[in-house]
Amino acid sequence: MRIVILGAGQVGASVAESLVSENNDITVVDSDQERLAFLQDRLDLRTVIGNASCPSVLANAGLQDADLLIAVTQSDETNLVACKVAHSIFNVPARIARLRARDFLESETLLAPENFAVDYALCPEQVITEYIARLIDFPEALQVLSFAGGRLALVGLRAYAGGLLVGSPISEMRNHLPPEIDGRIAAIYRHGGAITPTGETIIADGDEVFVLAADEHIRTVMRELRRSMEPVRRVMIAGGGNIGHRVAQALEGKCEVKLIEVDRRRAEFVANSLKSVLVLNGDATDEELLQQEGIEEMELFLALSNADEDNIMGASLAKRMGCQRVVALINRRAYAELVQGGPIDIAISPAQVSIGTLLTYVRHGDVVQVHSLRRGAAEALEIVAHGDKKNSRAVGRCVGELPVIHGAFIAAIVRDLGETEDFNFFRLGAKKQTGRVLIAHKDVVIETGDHVIVFCIDKKVVKQVEKLFEVGFHFF
């Protein structure tokens, strides 16, 4: 696929790195020559220097032959104009724009084909806010992801001594669970390396384990690996930028929230927009300030400023001063991998959290959801199966009969997805689809219309997974 990416910042660079590894033809456009040179030294792609909304620059980038435009510059206006130019002048089939302003995001008319022609609007700040809300709802978790409209949950967590399954083979899990509850250990990471789990695999203290189960059963399955933690009630947020502000809004009235912002004007703006959140003008790395505000009584500290170093320092200090759990937003992957599991409980990479949404539009076949795992090292895909036994290699066959793809396996199936029903997610109003969750044992038969969850420990095999679910042309 020929893809043009506008913007070589954190999001653009992460998208480029992910897509280049899948043998796509990538061109990156940016006005910063140093950023482009850095990318070109590391990745096999083409770069173009210039204004990302200028037709001549886009023509030089080969937009006339592109299959997809991904506009992820820092400017909403630039991204919108680029999508309009791509549609009107170059007839690019698919266009994605990164947008921050709510005025743009909430207006379907502005994004329609006759106006700015945006097929999909990505708001990383909102994606990260929802991601953090899930982490707060599951205080034991390192990562919480959902599939099939919220019907299925995938949770990454650290196994600790005292968990029912820790020190025992995975096959023992069936003996601990009630007959009506089923779950799957989708992957295990030990000392930084991936282990493909089998029934004989023994869970060790400290393993990072990904557990998959129906949403209503996930907590029961999680208790196999560690004790449940009390719900989060007291939260301190460092940083009142777009993400910090959005998270504070989501938690307002549901938790006791304190927010620290170093810029006085921004602090005043945030304070005026929130009713029950205490906003403090100060430095979150100030030990005296944290002590005055009772950091030792806080159950969660969220370092969400725009500076990696400040987030690392603030979160590390909060942990040392007695906060139960600390989370830091860290753009640089090397930093995130260095600090997570040490002084910082969870390091969130904004680009990696956001990238799954973009990858959904790049995958072949009917891929409806992609989640990036372990900061891009692995992926979980939700694929809708189509066809029948004559024209599909997957439909009509048992999971155990399918071709073996080393580095990938089917973890679960959601069948008969129907109408949505209201449910309470972290006390936020939301909707979840109905449907039947089937853990993918060898005798489970894949039917047309099934939402199949595939776990790819090795991203290089994603193309093979897509081909497995392709349908012969005569089906359509």
Secondary structure as UniProt FT lines:
FT   STRAND          2..6
FT   HELIX           10..20
FT   TURN            21..23
FT   STRAND          25..30
FT   HELIX           33..42
FT   STRAND          46..49
FT   TURN            52..53
FT   HELIX           55..60
FT   TURN            61..62
FT   HELIX           63..65
FT   STRAND          68..71
FT   HELIX           76..88
FT   STRAND          94..98
FT   HELIX           102..105
FT   HELIX           108..111
FT   TURN            113..116
FT   STRAND          120..122
FT   HELIX           124..137
FT   TURN            139..140
FT   STRAND          141..147
FT   HELIX           148..150
FT   STRAND          152..158
FT   TURN            161..162
FT   TURN            166..167
FT   HELIX           170..172
FT   HELIX           173..176
FT   TURN            179..180
FT   STRAND          183..190
FT   TURN            191..192
FT   STRAND          193..195
FT   TURN            199..200
FT   TURN            205..206
FT   STRAND          208..214
FT   TURN            215..217
FT   HELIX           218..222
FT   TURN            223..225
FT   STRAND          234..238
FT   HELIX           242..251
FT   TURN            253..254
FT   STRAND          255..261
FT   HELIX           264..273
FT   STRAND          278..281
FT   TURN            284..285
FT   HELIX           287..292
FT   TURN            293..294
FT   HELIX           295..297
FT   STRAND          300..303
FT   HELIX           308..320
FT   TURN            321..322
FT   STRAND          326..329
FT   HELIX           333..339
FT   TURN            341..343
FT   STRAND          346..348
FT   HELIX           350..360
FT   TURN            361..362
FT   STRAND          367..373
FT   TURN            374..377
FT   STRAND          378..384
FT   TURN            389..391
FT   TURN            395..396
FT   HELIX           399..401
FT   TURN            406..407
FT   STRAND          408..415
FT   STRAND          420..425
FT   TURN            426..427
FT   STRAND          428..433
FT   STRAND          436..439
FT   TURN            442..443
FT   TURN            448..449
FT   STRAND          451..456
FT   HELIX           459..461
FT   HELIX           462..468
FT   HELIX           473..475
//
